[in-house]
Amino acid sequence: MPIAVDIDVMLARRKMSVGELADRVGITPANLAVLKNGRAKAVRFATLAALCEVLACQPGDLLRWEPEDPAEAERAGEAAAAEAAGASGGAGP
């Protein structure tokens, strides 16, 4: 899946266990493990907000996009560069 979940990184930084985080967020340790291990198909914004509040972080600290293949990463990089050039007043139509 192209979305990687870095909850384990934040848990290590905060020296917090999965059980403690689950208790403080209000979800079961099993559901947190599904999310943490990247097996979840979706996450509710309310759950994401609670995770960010408890871990004192931003959503981007917990979730990141990883391309599934190198060609996809290259296209994404080119698109981002083109968008940045357009936003900065670069050459355009």
N, C-alpha and C positions, 0 to 999 in steps of 0.2 A: 504494500500500500504506500502511496506517495506521501502520506502524512505520518511523520514520526512523532512519537510522544516521549518527552523527556522528563516525566514526573520523577523517575528514579534519580536523575541528576539533581533536581531541586530538593528531593528528600535527603540526599547525601549532604548537600550544602547546608540544609537546615538541621541536620542530625536528628531526623524525625523518622519514625517507623511507619510502615504502611498502615498498621493498626491504629496508631495515633492520628494519622492524617484522616483515615476513614471516619473515625469517631468525631473529629473536629469538623469535618465537612458534612457529615450526616449521611454517608452512604455505607454500604456493606464493604468489608474488606475484599470480598469476592468480586464485587463490581469495580472496585478501585483497581484490583489486579488485572481485570479484563482491559480496563483503560490503560493502565501502566504498561502492559505487555503488548499494546498495539493491536489487540483483537477486537476492539469496539468498532462498530460501524458508525456511531454517532455519539455526540456528547451534548447534553443540554447546556444552554448558556448559563443557567442558574448554577449548575454543577461546576462549570468552568470558572464562573465568578467566585464561587465559594473556595475552589482550589486556589485561585489567585489571592484571595483575601487571607486564607490561612498560611499560604507559603510566601506572602508578601512579594508577589511577582506579577508580571504581565502575561497575557495569554501566549505571546510569542516566546516566552521562556519555557513554556510547557509543550507547545506544538510547533512543528516546522515542516515545510514541504521538502521532500526529497524526490528528485526525478527518478522515474523507473528505468530510464535508459539514457546514455550519454548524449544522444542526439536531442532528446527532449530538453536536457539541461542547457545545451548550446542554444537552442531556439529561444528558450526562456531568457537567457542572458542577452541575446541579441534584441529581443523585444523590450527588455528593461532598459537597455542602452538607448534604443530608439525613443522610448517614452521619455527618458531623462533628457535627451537632446531636445525633444519637442517642448518639454516643460521649461527648459532653460533658455528658450528663444533661439534654438539652433535652426539650421536650414530646414525649410519645410515648404509645402505648397503655397 
